[in-house]
Amino acid sequence: MKKFYSGMEVRRRLDALNSSSKKEGNQAAQEVTIKETFFDPEIRGAAWVGFMLVTIQQLTGINAILFYSA
């Protein structure tokens, strides 16, 4: 940030990030259950896509190739 903004602007943006993270911190501290993950409308699609990708990897055996490819 220091490359793109002045010192005061960096401080202002960091303070804004810190204050927003403290507000969201209380909400994020609650544990999410598996049921909420797969049936919450906001993240339902991503959870199901991830689940299906992992399942297909396991069933086809491609996970072993992907694991050792790196």
GIRA-V440748 format. One record per pair of residues at least 6 apart in sequence whose ideal C-beta (glycine too) atoms are under 8 Angstrom apart, sorted by the first residue. I is the first residue (numbers start at 1). J is the second residue. D is the distance in Angstrom with one decimal. If there is no record, write none. Layout:
# GIRA-V440748
i->[I/I]
j->[J/J]
d->[D/D]
This chain:
# GIRA-V440748
i->[1/1/1/2/5/37/37/38/38/38/38/40/56/57/57]
j->[10/13/14/10/13/43/47/44/47/48/51/47/62/63/66]
d->[4.8/6.6/7.7/5.8/7.0/6.6/5.0/6.3/5.2/6.7/7.6/8.0/8.0/4.2/7.0]
